[in-house]
Amino acid sequence: MIDSLGPVGLLEHTMAERVALLVWRLARLAKYEAANTVAAMEDSGLLPPDVFPIPNRHHNRDSQLLMAEQELRRARERVFAVRADAEFLRRVLAESDSELLPAKPVRALLGEAHTLALDCPIRQYEPRWCSDRSFLDRLGFAADRPKDEAWPRDKFLAALDYYAAATDWPADEFRAELLRTLDSRAAGFASGVKRREAEVLALNRRLDAEAERLAATALIPPDAATDRIIKYEKHLHAQLTSTLHELERLQARRGGVFVPPPAVADLHVIMNGD
């Protein structure tokens, strides 16, 4: 801006610097006005544009963000766990070699199979829970079998067949339905992850915007904001106009143009008793 005004000499350069400073202050005033507008919207319960509407369950937004991030982490863990169980079941069903299977995914899948069997409207019998003693006896496990002991593959498939027999589904259809149930649940959890990610992103945007707003409002004391903005802008504009005129007069005089002195008028207003 200083270069565009083309000052020559110290005095003109000083005036040009003052013009640039006044323009910068006007721009800063616009930023302050925008920050106050956002603050007024938030204080009245209105969200600024493009902010995701999140119920205000906590007054502290940092607590909201922490809770949303925790929920997002749990949602991702659920997706990972269900997908891992589905892939484990697919691998076991696809392989024909007998092997020992880790107890944790086996118990998780048998729990899903038990729930699926109970959800069947027509049942041949009430299936037992996978850790029930009668259930383990049916599979030929010893009474003192450790809970985390690996499962032989044929025992696991026999357990799935036991749950299938409690329903009206053939064993193959029951296994396929179990896989479809796991895939559907994983898809539902994945949708929840996207929703949580949107919440965390929105909260971060709100916190960042609030920090920027607080920094902007600190530029000018916020007392009587609207009146201060109007008065300050009028003051800056008057100073800018006066400075530009003085700079133009200096430049015209330097160019050999006769510049008359500025006219000054004293105005006195007399108010009558009315």
ROTOR-973646 format. One record per residue: residue in one letter; x, y, z of N, C-alpha, C in turn. Coordinates in steps of 0.02 Angstrom, whole numbers, plus 50000, padded with zeros to 5 digits. Layout:
ATOM r n.east n.north  n.up ca.east ca.north ca.up c.east c.north  c.up
ATOM a      X       Y     Z       X        Y     Z      X       Y     Z
...
***
This chain:
ATOM r n.east n.north  n.up ca.east ca.north ca.up c.east c.north  c.up
ATOM m  50041   49940 50000   50000    50000 50000  50043   50063 50000
ATOM i  50097   50061 50039   50142    50118 50041  50172   50130 49971
ATOM d  50192   50077 49937   50220    50084 49870  50169   50113 49822
ATOM s  50106   50092 49829   50054    50116 49783  50041   50191 49791
ATOM l  50055   50218 49851   50045    50289 49862  50104   50331 49835
ATOM g  50160   50299 49820   50217    50333 49790  50247   50389 49831
ATOM p  50260   50380 49896   50287    50435 49935  50359   50451 49917
ATOM v  50376   50515 49924   50446    50537 49913  50465   50579 49974
ATOM g  50520   50561 50005   50542    50599 50062  50511   50572 50127
ATOM l  50542   50591 50181   50523    50565 50247  50451   50584 50265
ATOM l  50431   50645 50253   50365    50668 50273  50310   50630 50235
ATOM e  50317   50624 50168   50267    50588 50130  50267   50514 50149
ATOM h  50325   50486 50161   50329    50415 50181  50294   50404 50247
ATOM t  50302   50452 50293   50269    50446 50359  50193   50448 50350
ATOM m  50168   50493 50307   50097    50497 50294  50070   50433 50262
ATOM a  50109   50406 50214   50089    50344 50181  50086   50285 50230
ATOM e  50134   50282 50276   50133    50230 50328  50071   50237 50371
ATOM r  50052   50298 50385   49993    50310 50427  49930   50287 50390
ATOM v  49926   50300 50324   49869    50275 50285  49865   50199 50289
ATOM a  49921   50165 50279   49922    50092 50281  49901   50066 50349
ATOM l  49924   50099 50402   49907    50078 50470  49832   50087 50482
ATOM l  49803   50142 50458   49731    50154 50468  49689   50103 50430
ATOM v  49711   50085 50369   49675    50033 50330  49679   49967 50366
ATOM w  49737   49950 50394   49744    49887 50432  49698   49887 50493
ATOM r  49692   49944 50527   49648    49947 50584  49575   49939 50564
ATOM l  49556   49965 50506   49488    49955 50482  49475   49881 50468
ATOM a  49524   49847 50439   49517    49775 50427  49512   49737 50492
ATOM r  49551   49755 50541   49548    49724 50607  49480   49736 50639
ATOM l  49451   49794 50628   49386    49809 50655  49333   49764 50625
ATOM a  49338   49750 50560   49291    49704 50527  49296   49634 50557
ATOM k  49356   49612 50572   49365    49546 50603  49334   49545 50673
ATOM y  49343   49598 50709   49314    49603 50776  49238   49602 50772
ATOM e  49210   49637 50724   49137    49639 50716  49110   49569 50700
ATOM a  49145   49532 50656   49124    49464 50639  49127   49418 50700
ATOM a  49180   49426 50740   49186    49384 50801  49130   49398 50849
ATOM n  49111   49461 50856   49055    49477 50901  48989   49450 50875
ATOM t  48982   49448 50809   48921    49419 50780  48916   49345 50795
ATOM v  48972   49309 50787   48973    49237 50803  48958   49226 50877
ATOM a  48988   49268 50920   48976    49261 50992  48903   49271 51008
ATOM a  48872   49320 50976   48801    49332 50989  48759   49274 50966
ATOM m  48777   49244 50910   48739    49185 50885  48745   49127 50933
ATOM e  48805   49114 50958   48815    49058 51004  48779   49071 51070
ATOM d  48784   49133 51095   48751    49149 51158  48676   49143 51154
ATOM s  48648   49153 51093   48576    49148 51085  48553   49078 51068
ATOM g  48601   49031 51064   48584    48961 51049  48586   48944 50976
ATOM l  48604   48991 50933   48609    48977 50861  48680   48958 50844
ATOM l  48687   48907 50802   48753    48885 50782  48775   48922 50719
ATOM p  48839   48940 50714   48864    48970 50653  48854   48923 50594
ATOM p  48857   48947 50532   48847    48904 50474  48898   48847 50471
ATOM d  48875   48789 50443   48918    48731 50430  48944   48698 50494
ATOM v  48912   48709 50550   48931    48675 50612  48882   48619 50625
ATOM f  48907   48559 50637   48865    48500 50648  48825   48508 50713
ATOM p  48759   48500 50711   48719    48509 50772  48727   48453 50821
ATOM i  48759   48465 50877   48772    48415 50928  48735   48436 50991
ATOM p  48696   48390 51022   48662    48408 51083  48711   48430 51137
ATOM n  48695   48484 51171   48740    48511 51222  48729   48474 51288
ATOM r  48757   48414 51291   48749    48374 51352  48796   48396 51407
ATOM h  48849   48431 51389   48897    48455 51439  48911   48528 51424
ATOM h  48915   48567 51476   48930    48638 51467  49002   48648 51444
ATOM n  49046   48605 51466   49117    48611 51448  49129   48577 51381
ATOM r  49149   48616 51331   49158    48587 51265  49218   48540 51262
ATOM d  49267   48553 51304   49323    48506 51307  49299   48437 51330
ATOM s  49253   48436 51378   49225    48372 51401  49185   48340 51345
ATOM q  49148   48380 51307   49110    48354 51250  49157   48321 51200
ATOM l  49212   48355 51185   49259    48329 51136  49290   48265 51161
ATOM l  49310   48263 51225   49340    48203 51254  49291   48145 51251
ATOM m  49228   48157 51268   49178    48104 51266  49167   48080 51195
ATOM a  49162   48127 51148   49152    48108 51078  49210   48067 51051
ATOM e  49271   48085 51070   49330    48046 51048  49330   47977 51079
ATOM q  49309   47971 51142   49305    47906 51173  49252   47862 51139
ATOM e  49195   47892 51124   49142    47854 51090  49165   47833 51020
ATOM l  49202   47877 50986   49229    47859 50921  49277   47800 50926
ATOM r  49321   47802 50976   49368    47747 50985  49331   47681 50999
ATOM r  49280   47684 51042   49242    47623 51057  49205   47598 50995
ATOM a  49178   47644 50954   49143    47623 50893  49191   47589 50845
ATOM r  49252   47616 50839   49302    47584 50795  49322   47516 50821
ATOM e  49327   47510 50887   49345    47445 50916  49290   47394 50903
ATOM r  49226   47415 50906   49171    47369 50893  49173   47346 50820
ATOM v  49186   47391 50774   49190    47372 50704  49246   47322 50694
ATOM f  49303   47337 50723   49361    47292 50715  49346   47223 50744
ATOM a  49315   47221 50803   49302    47156 50836  49252   47114 50796
ATOM v  49198   47144 50772   49148    47106 50735  49176   47083 50668
ATOM r  49213   47126 50634   49243    47105 50570  49293   47049 50581
ATOM a  49331   47053 50636   49380    47000 50651  49344   46934 50663
ATOM d  49288   46936 50700   49250    46874 50713  49223   46846 50648
ATOM a  49198   46889 50603   49171    46865 50540  49226   46833 50497
ATOM e  49284   46865 50494   49339    46837 50455  49364   46771 50486
ATOM f  49364   46768 50552   49385    46706 50586  49337   46649 50567
ATOM l  49272   46664 50569   49223    46612 50552  49230   46591 50479
ATOM r  49240   46637 50434   49249    46620 50364  49310   46574 50355
ATOM r  49363   46591 50389   49424    46551 50381  49414   46480 50408
ATOM v  49380   46475 50465   49369    46409 50495  49323   46367 50450
ATOM l  49271   46398 50422   49225    46361 50380  49257   46342 50313
ATOM a  49305   46381 50290   49336    46368 50225  49389   46314 50230
ATOM e  49420   46306 50288   49474    46257 50296  49446   46190 50317
ATOM s  49480   46138 50294   49457    46070 50311  49503   46035 50360
ATOM d  49564   46060 50368   49611    46028 50414  49590   46040 50485
ATOM s  49599   45990 50527   49583    45996 50598  49638   46037 50632
ATOM e  49618   46084 50674   49666    46125 50709  49635   46149 50774
ATOM l  49678   46175 50817   49655    46204 50879  49641   46278 50868
ATOM l  49583   46300 50892   49560    46369 50882  49565   46407 50948
ATOM p  49586   46471 50946   49590    46510 51008  49521   46517 51040
ATOM a  49521   46515 51107   49458    46513 51144  49418   46578 51138
ATOM k  49452   46635 51137   49415    46699 51139  49369   46708 51079
ATOM p  49393   46704 51015   49346    46712 50960  49294   46656 50956
ATOM v  49313   46596 50978   49265    46541 50979  49206   46557 51025
ATOM r  49222   46580 51086   49168    46597 51134  49125   46655 51107
ATOM a  49158   46704 51074   49120    46760 51046  49072   46737 50993
ATOM l  49094   46692 50949   49052    46668 50895  48996   46622 50921
ATOM l  49012   46582 50970   48960    46539 50999  48907   46582 51035
ATOM g  48929   46636 51065   48880    46682 51094  48834   46712 51042
ATOM e  48862   46730 50983   48821    46755 50928  48774   46701 50903
ATOM a  48799   46640 50898   48757    46585 50875  48700   46571 50924
ATOM h  48715   46576 50988   48663    46565 51039  48608   46619 51032
ATOM t  48629   46682 51023   48580    46736 51015  48539   46726 50952
ATOM l  48572   46706 50897   48536    46694 50835  48485   46638 50843
ATOM a  48503   46586 50878   48456    46531 50889  48397   46553 50932
ATOM l  48409   46594 50982   48355    46618 51025  48308   46665 50987
ATOM d  48335   46700 50937   48293    46746 50897  48250   46710 50847
ATOM c  48263   46647 50836   48222    46609 50788  48152   46598 50817
ATOM p  48100   46616 50780   48032    46610 50809  48011   46538 50822
ATOM i  48037   46491 50785   48019    46420 50794  48083   46383 50816
ATOM r  48081   46354 50876   48139    46319 50902  48120   46248 50922
ATOM q  48167   46202 50910   48156    46132 50929  48168   46122 51004
ATOM y  48212   46163 51032   48227    46161 51103  48261   46227 51121
ATOM e  48267   46240 51186   48301    46300 51210  48376   46287 51213
ATOM p  48415   46319 51171   48488    46306 51170  48521   46332 51234
ATOM r  48572   46296 51254   48609    46314 51314  48665   46362 51297
ATOM w  48685   46402 51346   48741    46448 51338  48806   46409 51330
ATOM c  48854   46438 51293   48913    46400 51275  48958   46382 51334
ATOM s  48951   46417 51390   48991    46399 51449  48952   46356 51499
ATOM d  48890   46339 51482   48849    46297 51526  48879   46226 51529
ATOM r  48875   46197 51588   48906    46132 51598  48874   46077 51554
ATOM s  48808   46079 51547   48775    46029 51505  48795   46037 51432
ATOM f  48806   46099 51410   48829    46112 51342  48898   46082 51331
ATOM l  48944   46094 51378   49011    46067 51372  49012   45991 51377
ATOM d  48968   45964 51419   48964    45890 51424  48943   45860 51357
ATOM r  48896   45894 51324   48871    45869 51260  48928   45864 51208
ATOM l  48976   45912 51214   49032    45913 51168  49089   45868 51190
ATOM g  49083   45838 51249   49134    45791 51273  49193   45823 51307
ATOM f  49184   45885 51334   49238    45918 51370  49239   45895 51443
ATOM a  49299   45892 51472   49306    45873 51542  49278   45928 51587
ATOM a  49259   45908 51647   49229    45956 51694  49278   46009 51716
ATOM d  49342   45991 51719   49392    46040 51743  49428   46075 51685
ATOM r  49395   46080 51627   49425    46112 51569  49435   46187 51581
ATOM p  49496   46214 51572   49507    46286 51582  49467   46327 51531
ATOM k  49446   46385 51553   49404    46428 51510  49441   46452 51448
ATOM d  49507   46463 51454   49544    46490 51398  49579   46436 51357
ATOM e  49560   46373 51367   49591    46319 51329  49566   46320 51257
ATOM a  49611   46306 51210   49594    46307 51139  49540   46254 51123
ATOM w  49502   46268 51070   49449    46223 51048  49471   46185 50985
ATOM p  49461   46120 50984   49471    46085 50920  49419   46108 50869
ATOM r  49439   46110 50806   49394    46136 50754  49330   46096 50750
ATOM d  49335   46030 50756   49274    45989 50750  49226   46001 50808
ATOM k  49253   46017 50867   49209    46032 50924  49172   46098 50912
ATOM f  49208   46146 50883   49176    46211 50870  49120   46203 50818
ATOM l  49133   46165 50765   49081    46154 50715  49022   46115 50744
ATOM a  49037   46068 50789   48983    46031 50821  48941   46078 50864
ATOM a  48973   46126 50897   48935    46174 50937  48890   46217 50893
ATOM l  48915   46237 50834   48873    46275 50787  48814   46232 50764
ATOM d  48826   46170 50750   48772    46125 50729  48721   46116 50784
ATOM y  48743   46116 50846   48697    46111 50903  48648   46170 50904
ATOM y  48674   46229 50893   48631    46289 50891  48586   46287 50829
ATOM a  48613   46264 50773   48573    46260 50712  48515   46211 50721
ATOM a  48528   46155 50755   48476    46105 50766  48419   46130 50809
ATOM a  48433   46182 50849   48380    46210 50890  48331   46252 50849
ATOM t  48351   46269 50787   48309    46311 50744  48280   46269 50687
ATOM d  48245   46302 50642   48220    46266 50583  48265   46275 50522
ATOM w  48328   46299 50533   48376    46307 50478  48421   46246 50473
ATOM p  48437   46225 50413   48491    46175 50405  48557   46204 50429
ATOM a  48605   46162 50444   48668    46185 50472  48703   46236 50427
ATOM d  48706   46222 50361   48740    46268 50315  48705   46336 50313
ATOM e  48638   46336 50312   48601    46399 50311  48610   46437 50376
ATOM f  48614   46401 50431   48624    46434 50496  48692   46468 50498
ATOM r  48744   46434 50472   48811    46465 50471  48812   46526 50425
ATOM a  48778   46520 50367   48776    46577 50321  48739   46636 50353
ATOM e  48684   46621 50389   48647    46674 50422  48688   46706 50477
ATOM l  48727   46666 50511   48771    46693 50563  48822   46741 50533
ATOM l  48849   46723 50475   48896    46769 50441  48861   46833 50418
ATOM r  48800   46826 50391   48763    46885 50370  48748   46931 50429
ATOM t  48733   46902 50486   48719    46941 50546  48781   46980 50568
ATOM l  48839   46947 50566   48901    46981 50585  48918   47038 50536
ATOM d  48910   47024 50471   48925    47075 50421  48877   47135 50428
ATOM s  48814   47121 50440   48765    47175 50449  48781   47216 50510
ATOM r  48801   47184 50564   48818    47221 50625  48881   47263 50614
ATOM a  48930   47235 50579   48990    47274 50564  48974   47336 50522
ATOM a  48928   47328 50474   48909    47385 50432  48874   47438 50475
ATOM g  48831   47416 50521   48798    47464 50565  48847   47500 50610
ATOM f  48895   47464 50636   48947    47496 50678  48989   47545 50636
ATOM a  49003   47526 50573   49043    47570 50530  49005   47635 50517
ATOM s  48939   47630 50509   48899    47691 50501  48903   47735 50563
ATOM g  48903   47702 50622   48910    47739 50684  48978   47773 50689
ATOM v  49030   47741 50662   49097    47771 50662  49096   47835 50622
ATOM k  49064   47834 50563   49061    47894 50521  49024   47951 50558
ATOM r  48971   47933 50593   48934    47984 50630  48977   48013 50686
ATOM r  49012   47970 50721   49056    47994 50775  49113   48037 50747
ATOM e  49140   48017 50689   49193    48057 50659  49168   48127 50641
ATOM a  49105   48130 50616   49076    48196 50601  49068   48238 50664
ATOM e  49048   48205 50719   49040    48242 50782  49107   48269 50807
ATOM v  49159   48227 50805   49225    48250 50828  49251   48306 50784
ATOM l  49241   48300 50718   49263    48353 50673  49226   48418 50687
ATOM a  49160   48413 50698   49121    48473 50712  49142   48506 50778
ATOM l  49153   48465 50829   49175    48493 50893  49243   48526 50888
ATOM n  49288   48495 50852   49354    48526 50842  49347   48593 50805
ATOM r  49303   48595 50755   49293    48658 50719  49265   48711 50766
ATOM r  49218   48691 50809   49188    48739 50855  49240   48764 50906
ATOM l  49281   48719 50931   49332    48740 50979  49384   48786 50946
ATOM d  49404   48768 50884   49452    48811 50849  49422   48879 50834
ATOM a  49358   48879 50814   49325    48943 50799  49319   48986 50862
ATOM e  49305   48952 50918   49299    48990 50981  49366   49020 51001
ATOM a  49420   48981 50992   49486    49008 51009  49504   49068 50965
ATOM e  49488   49063 50900   49502    49119 50856  49459   49179 50874
ATOM r  49396   49167 50893   49352    49222 50911  49376   49257 50973
ATOM l  49399   49218 51023   49424    49249 51084  49486   49291 51070
ATOM a  49529   49266 51025   49588    49305 51007  49569   49369 50971
ATOM a  49518   49364 50928   49497    49423 50890  49463   49475 50936
ATOM t  49421   49451 50981   49386    49498 51025  49434   49532 51074
ATOM a  49492   49503 51084   49541    49534 51129  49575   49594 51098
ATOM l  49566   49603 51032   49598    49659 50998  49568   49726 51021
ATOM i  49504   49726 51037   49470    49787 51059  49428   49768 51119
ATOM p  49427   49809 51171   49384    49794 51229  49312   49785 51207
ATOM p  49276   49734 51231   49210    49718 51205  49153   49757 51235
ATOM d  49166   49809 51276   49111    49846 51307  49071   49883 51254
ATOM a  49005   49877 51259   48959    49910 51212  48984   49901 51140
ATOM a  48989   49838 51119   49023    49821 51057  48997   49858 50996
ATOM t  48932   49860 50988   48904    49891 50928  48921   49965 50924
ATOM d  48909   50001 50979   48924    50073 50979  48998   50086 50969
ATOM r  49039   50044 51000   49112    50053 50992  49133   50043 50920
ATOM i  49103   49993 50887   49121    49979 50817  49104   50039 50773
ATOM i  49043   50065 50782   49022    50123 50741  49066   50183 50754
ATOM k  49077   50199 50817   49117    50257 50834  49189   50249 50812
ATOM y  49217   50190 50822   49287    50178 50804  49296   50180 50728
ATOM e  49249   50150 50692   49253    50151 50619  49248   50222 50593
ATOM k  49203   50261 50621   49196    50332 50600  49260   50370 50615
ATOM h  49290   50358 50673   49352    50391 50691  49408   50372 50644
ATOM l  49414   50307 50629   49467    50285 50584  49457   50313 50514
ATOM h  49394   50314 50490   49381    50340 50423  49399   50414 50419
ATOM a  49383   50451 50470   49400    50523 50470  49475   50532 50469
ATOM q  49511   50493 50509   49584    50498 50508  49613   50478 50441
ATOM l  49585   50425 50411   49610    50402 50346  49599   50455 50293
ATOM t  49538   50484 50291   49523    50536 50242  49569   50597 50251
ATOM s  49577   50618 50313   49620    50676 50327  49692   50662 50306
ATOM t  49716   50603 50322   49786    50586 50305  49796   50583 50230
ATOM l  49748   50553 50194   49754    50550 50122  49754   50620 50091
ATOM h  49711   50664 50117   49710    50732 50092  49777   50767 50104
ATOM e  49804   50758 50163   49869    50790 50179  49923   50763 50133
ATOM l  49922   50697 50121   49973    50667 50076  49965   50694 50006
ATOM e  49903   50699 49981   49891    50726 49915  49915   50799 49909
ATOM r  49904   50838 49961   49926    50907 49961  50003   50911 49957
ATOM l  50035   50868 49996   50108    50867 49994  50134   50848 49925
ATOM q  50104   50797 49895   50126    50774 49829  50112   50826 49776
ATOM a  50054   50860 49782   50038    50913 49733  50087   50971 49739
ATOM r  50103   50990 49800   50151    51045 49811  50219   51026 49783
ATOM r  50238   50962 49794   50302    50940 49767  50302   50942 49691
ATOM g  50245   50933 49660   50239    50935 49587  50232   51005 49559
ATOM g  50236   51057 49602   50233    51126 49577  50163   51153 49573
ATOM v  50114   51118 49600   50045    51142 49598  50033   51186 49659
ATOM f  49999   51242 49647   49983    51287 49704  49929   51253 49746
ATOM v  49942   51246 49809   49894    51214 49855  49873   51266 49907
ATOM p  49810   51288 49903   49787    51336 49954  49784   51304 50022
ATOM p  49790   51343 50074   49786    51314 50141  49715   51287 50153
ATOM p  49709   51237 50196   49642    51209 50209  49598   51260 50244
ATOM a  49534   51259 50225   49485    51304 50256  49461   51275 50321
ATOM v  49459   51316 50372   49437    51293 50437  49378   51336 50458
ATOM a  49325   51304 50479   49265    51341 50501  49249   51322 50572
ATOM d  49239   51370 50613   49216    51358 50682  49141   51362 50683
ATOM l  49109   51309 50705   49036    51305 50706  49012   51306 50778
ATOM h  48969   51353 50793   48940    51358 50859  48865   51349 50852
ATOM v  48838   51302 50890   48766    51288 50888  48735   51314 50953
ATOM i  48687   51357 50946   48653    51386 51005  48582   51356 51007
ATOM m  48568   51321 51060   48503    51290 51070  48458   51337 51110
ATOM n  48398   51347 51087   48352    51390 51126  48319   51350 51181
ATOM g  48280   51382 51219   48248    51349 51276  48197   51297 51256
ATOM d  48173   51299 51194   48124    51251 51172  48155   51183 51161
***
